[in-house]
Amino acid sequence: MTPSHHEPSPGAGEVADHYASGYEAERLASGSGRIERERTRHLLTRFLPAAPATVLDVGGGPGGHALWLAARGYRVHLLDIVPLHAQLALAGSRRQPDAPLAGATVGDARALPWDAGTADAVLLFGPLYHLTAADDRRAALREAHRVLRPEGVLLAVGISRFASLFDGLRHGYLRDPAFAAIVERDLRDGQHRNPTGHPAYFMDTFFHHPDELRAEVAAAGFDVRDVYGVEGPGWLAGDLDAWWENPEHRERLLRVAGAVETEPTLLGVSAHLMAVAER
């Protein structure tokens, strides 16, 4: 049976089960994750208010970006629905005692524990794709709006509607009829469903069309500056490790990603999309 658009988002236990191996702690240090990491940090540097601004990293995982921001003088509170991720973030914070996180706790993007108007910036780098139900995404965006100060900044990430199509071509997964069926559903309505249990095919998530991400953020009351392609086309290179190991070629990949980051005809090529907006 085809899942309904109105089915609930995956529960906390389902998300925790998917990340139970701890793989997320290493994902940004290898393969296309390295482009995602560097480009995300470039966008953070451009659009966040100056340190020591207060940043709420909602769905911040094991702290890859939160710890980096804390080391640069930001007051960073991390929240994640996966207990293991909060534990890993706290462990990372202890390893940088001169620049620790302001906090790392377990929680839900739809019900933030902070008071209204207390944050200079909110990062939503995971909730908008793990919340497959539109009402849940709207709730997360409303909560981000609530906790931000006037003119506070939101950086919200979605996975591109076309990410599995490109990844399936890059890795050959598209030869598998089961994966081809997953891609067909992605392209039809963005509802990514993996009934196979194959870990490389990801868990049940929602993939945004670039225009849809912009519209959802705007509908929550934000003034959207733009939607940016994070990785650009470079993550599709078959010999990506060789590109990355060469400093000149690595810089070229990053420059190309920046050159086309808002090109409407290429936005969906990036695996991740970032909406930058103000309250």
Secondary structure, 3 states (H helix, E strand, C coil): CCCCCCCCCCCHHHHHHHCCCCCHHHHCCCCCHHHHHHHHHHHHHHHCCCCCCEEEEECCCCCHHHHHHHHCCCEEEEEECCHHHHHHHHHHHHCCCCCCCCEEEECCCCCCCCCCCCEEEEEECCHHHHCCCHHHHHHHHHHHHHHEEEEEEEEEEEEECCHHHHHHHHHCHHHCHHHHHHHHHHHHHCEECCCCCCHHHCCCEEEECHHHHHHHHHHCCCEEEEEEECCHHHHHCCCHHHHHHCHHHHHHHHHHHHHCCCCCCCHHHCCEEEEEEEC
